[in-house]
Amino acid sequence: MLYYKKTELSKKLDVSITTINRWISNAEKGKNNLQLTTVNDKIYIVNSSHNDSLFFKLKGKGSVYKNKSTHIYATPEEKFYSTFTTSQVVEIINALKTKKEIPLKLTYINGGAKIWNNIIESSYNKGDYETSLTDVELLKEASYFLLRKSNSYDKVNIVDIGQGNSITTKKFIQSFLDTGKLNKYIAIDVSKEMNEIAEANINKWFPGLNFTSYVHDIEKYDIANILFNEKKGGNVLNIVLLVGATIGNVKNQRWLYDNIRYGFDDRDIFIVTNKLEKADNKTDFIEPLTKHPERHLWIPDLLGIDLESPELVFYYDEEEKAKVGYLKLSKPHTITFKVEGFEIVVEIPSNTKIQIFYHKMSARENLIKILEKADFEPIHMITSSDHSHILVTCKSLQNNF
């Protein structure tokens, strides 16, 4: 049976190898009608009139193609628009245009949730996911303090912001369940799929525990209604968690702290963790990130960015005082988006670095200072034995906890 080699088809149709691989993958999943054949365990597109008639249609759906100057012209796949809300699509467009970045928080949506869950489960089981394991111990220490302090409350809600798969807070939840005081576990995440993974885990670990979740972007909106609704009508304490060093991924930390604190009253406590500024912490992240490029490339792939030979670069940026990661584009790109009937064109010059990862560690004094500026009052602080991580428990200034 005749078939096309990928390089041959790429030249014939003026499309990238990445696009051809996507067509093959979609054909295997039944998402298009391309005829495939297997030769020596490799999958090829059959050279047939049937397939030839489909190529033009496939190029029109969402494509990456090259002109003679190797300029990449792309239109995102339909899956891109079905994965993200209109607001998130606009956020991605603006981030690419003005900051040359893809918002890290959006990589946890849709299939990104499964990728992240698999990474965390594998690393946690091997005992090499440092942040999660360290936070487990810090939360254990914090639970002793909070259990004593919560005696005057009938019940406790644990409100977990950006909880991921909830593995980090599993033992913390157990400590309050053991006292009979835990009323509800509440997950708040930008990703519906991440909430679903957390719910499945909570139901498995703690059958019968009341679980509630909210799809909510804490960087944009406060959680006042959520906190009020979850404790109204009872003597209930909300313990709000932002753990797993999640705060380090947020560039405008003060804004996020304000969004949390706006909903606080005298029945709310806030716990935040982060990595501390330390020489070892500036380099220990590089190898783990390079092991899982799929975490950072699935959104660029949907956008139609040429990923034939992706160059991912991770390092500690002394000027930013942050760990950063970039996807370097050797070729110029023109990406045409369609939003509510309008076309928006994003031009990306050659050799542009698209930021795909960001994490800013905390100096102890700076963390306390920014919390106080957001009208939080630290009441308990713990550092890990190796001084690599910190946990701070806070109350709002009007709280008599």
N, C-alpha and C positions, 0 to 999 in steps of 0.2 A: 504494500500500500504506500502510495506517495505521501510525503509529509513535508512540512516546512521546518527548516532549522530556524531557531529564534533570530539569529543574526540576519538570515535571509529575509525573514518576514519583516523584521525591523526596517531593513533597507527598502523593501518593496512598498511598505505602507507609511514609511516616515514616522514611525512611532518608536518609543523606547522599549527596551527589554523589560523594564518594570511593568509597562502596560500589558505586554504580551503575557507575562507571568500572572498578572491579575485576571486576564481573560481565561487563561487555563484554569486557575483556581476557581473562578466563578462557574466555568463549564462543569467542573467536577462536582460542584454543589448544586447543579441544576439551575443556575441563575441565567445562563444563556444557552443557546442551542448549537454551539460549536461542536464539530465532530473531532474527537481526540483519538490518538493511537499510542501504544506503549512499545518502545523499542529499547532493548537492553536496560529495562527498568527506568527509562526516562520517558516522560510524557511529551508528545508533540501534537501540533495542530495539523489535521489532515489537509493535504492539498486537494481540494475539491471545489466544484462550482457552488455547492451548498455553502461552504465556509466563505468563499469569495464574496458571496452576496451579503454575508453578515458583517464583513469587516467595516464597511462604511457606516453602518448603523452603530456598531460598537464604538467607533471613533467619535461619533457624535454624542454618545451618552456621557462621557467623562474621559478625557484623554490627555495624554502627554505626547506631544509630537515635536519633532526637531526640524528647523529649517536649515539651510545650508550653512549658516553661521553658528550652528549648535545652540541657538537661543531656544529655551524651552517655553512653549506656550501650553498652558494647562487650564482645564476647567474641572472643578471638583466633581467627584462622582455623586450620583443621587444619594448614595448611602451617607455621604457627608451631611446632606441637608436633613435626612431622616434621623441621623444620630444626635444632632445638636438642635437646640431651640433657635429661633430667629435671633434672640438676644445673644446667645452664645456664638452664633455665626458672625454677628456684627462684632462681638468682642475679639474673635480670632482675626477678623479682617483688620480691625483697628490696631491690634497688637502687632500684626505683621507690618502694617504701614508705618506706624509711629515708633515702635520699639524693636522691630525685627525679632519678635519672639512668639512662641506658641504657649499660651497659659498652661502651666504645669497641672493645675487643678483639673483641667478638662481631660487629661489623659486617663483619669479614673472612670470616665463615662463609658457605657456600652461595653465593648469587648476589652477595653482597657482595665475594667474592674477584674475580669477573670485573669488577665496577665499579671496584675499586681497581686491578686490573691495567691496565685501559684508561686510567685516569687517569695512572698512572705511566708507561706506555709512551708515551703522547701527550706528556706533559710532558718526559720524558727525551729523546725524539727532537727536540723543539723546543729543548732546552737550557735550559729554564726551571724544572726541578725542582731547586732549589738544594741541598737536603739530600743527595739521592742523588749529585749531581755532586760536591759538596764531599767527601762521604765516600769517593768513589772515589779522589780525590787523597790524602786522609789515609791510606787503606788502602795506597795505593801506597808512600807514605813508610814506613809501618809494616812493609811486607813486606821492605824492605831490612834493617831491624833484625832481624826474625824469621828471615830466611833465614840470616843469619850465626849467630844464636843457636841454630838448630836443627840445626847440623852434627853434633852428637853423637847424633842420633836417626836411625833407619833410615827411618822414614816419618812423615808428618804427616796427621792428620785435620783438616778444617775443619768445625767444628760451628757452624751458623748458626741462632741463635735469632730467631724472628720474621722470617724471611728474605724474606717477601713473594714477589716473582717472581724474586729472586736477582740482579737487574740490578746492584745496588750492589756485590756481591762478585765480579762476573764477572772483572774484571782481577786481583783478588787471587787468585782460584783459578788463573788462568793463570800467575801468577808462580811458584806452587809446582808446577804441572804442568811448567813449563819445566825445573825442576831434576830431574824424575823422582821426587820424594819424596812427591808427594801420593798418599795411600792411598785416601781416601774423602771425599766431601762429604756431610754429614749435616744435614738440615733439620729444625728443631723448630718447630712452629707450632700454635696452637690450632685452625687451620682446615685440614681435610683438603683442601679445594678449593685453598687457597693452596699447599699442598705439591704438589698435582698440577700446578699451573701452573709451579712451580719445577722440578719433575722434567722437564717437557716442554722447558723452556728449557735446563736442564743437558744433556739428551740432544742437543739441537740444537747447542749451543755446543761441547760437549766429548764427542763420541761415545765410548762405552766407559768413561767415568769412572764409578767405583762410586758410586752414589747410594743413600742410605737416608734415610727420613723417619719422623718420629714425630709423631702428633697429641697434643699435650701442652700443658697450661696451666702455664707457668712461674711465674705469679703464685701458683698454689696448691700446686704440687708441685716437689720438687727433681729434679735430673737425674743423681743419683748412679749409678743403674743403667745409664743410657744411656752415660755417660762410661766407666764401667768395662767394659761389654760391648764397646764399640767399640775399645778399646785393649788388651784382655787378650791375653796370649800373645805380645806383641811389644814391641819398643823403639819405641813410637809416641807422638808428641806430639799432644795435642788442643789446637787453637787454637779457643777458644770465642768467637764473635762475638755482640755485641748492638749492632748498628749501625743507621744510618738514623735516629738520634735517637729510637729506639723507647723508650728508658728514660724520656724526658720524658712519655710517655703513662701512665706508671705512678705512682699516687699513693703507694703504700707501697714506695718504692724499696729501702729497707733489707731488707725481706722478700724481694724478688726477688733481690737480691745474695746473701743467705744461701742461697736455694734453688739458686743456681748454685755457690756456694763449697762447699756441703756435699759435693758429689761430686768435689772437686778433690784430686789428690795431686801428687807432684813431676813429673808428666808432663802438666800442664795449664796453659794460659795463657789469660787472659781479656782481651778488647778491648771497650771500650765507647765509643760516641760520643754527643754531644749538642750542641744549640745552646747557645751561651754567652749569659748575660744581657747584652744590648746593646740600645740604644734602637731600632735598625732592626729587630731581631728581634721587637719587641713589636707591630709593625703589619704586617709583610710577609706574614703568614699569612692575613689577612682575605679579600682578593680571591680567592686560589686556592680557599678553602673554599666561598665563596658561588657559585662557578662550577659546583659539582657537588653540588647539594642531594640528589640521589638516594642518595649515599653515606650520608647521615644519616637519610633518611626511610623506607628500606625496612623497617626493624624497627618503627618506629611504625605504619606502614601495616599490617603483619601483626597488630599488637596491636589494630587497630581504632580507633586514635586519629584524630580528625577532622582531615584534611589538606586540607580544601576551600580554605583560604587560609593555608598554613603560614607562620609568622613565625620565621625563623632569625636569631639574633643572635650575632655573634662580636666579642670584644673582649679586651683584656689586663686582667686583674683584678689591681689593685695589692695588694689584701688577700691574695689567694691566691698572688700572684707567679707567675701562670700564664696562658697563653692558654686561653680558654674559649669554648665555643659552646653555645647553648641553643635548644631548640624551645619557643616560648612558646605556651601553650594559653589561648586567650581564654575558653573554656567549661569548666565543671566536667565531669570524666569519672569514670565508674565502670566499671572494667574487671574482669570476672569470669574468673578463670583456673580451669582444671580440671587438677589434678595428682594422679595415682594415685587417682582416685575422690573427691577432696576439692575443694571449691570454695574459692578464695581471692579475696577481693575487695580491690581497690586503689582507694582514693578519691583523686582528684587535684582540688584546688580550682581555681576559675577563676583565670586570670592566673598560673598556676604556670609556672615555667621548668624544663623537663626538660633536664638537662645531657647533651649529645651529643658534646662534644669537650673534651679536656683535654690540655694540654702544658706541662710545667714545665721551663723552661730551667735551666741549671746555672751557678752561679758557680764558678770554677775551684777555689777553696779549699774550698767546700762539697762539691763532687764528690769531691775527694781525701779529705776527712774521712769521708764516708759509706762510701767504699770501704774505708778503713782500719778503720772500726768493724765492717765485715763480714769482717775478717781477710784483706783483699786488700792487697798491697803494690805500689803503682805503681812500675814500673821504666822506663817510657818514655812520654813525653807529647808530643803535637804539636798545635798550633793552626793553623787555616787562615790564609792570608795576610791576610785581612780581619778576623781575630779574631772570626769569627762562630760557629765550630765548634771542638770539641775532641775529640781521640782520646786515650784513656789505655790503655796496656798494663799488665796486672797479673799477678802471680803470687800464689799463696796463701802465707801466712807460712812454711809448712814446706817450700816449694819452693826448691831451690837453683839454679834456672834462671839 
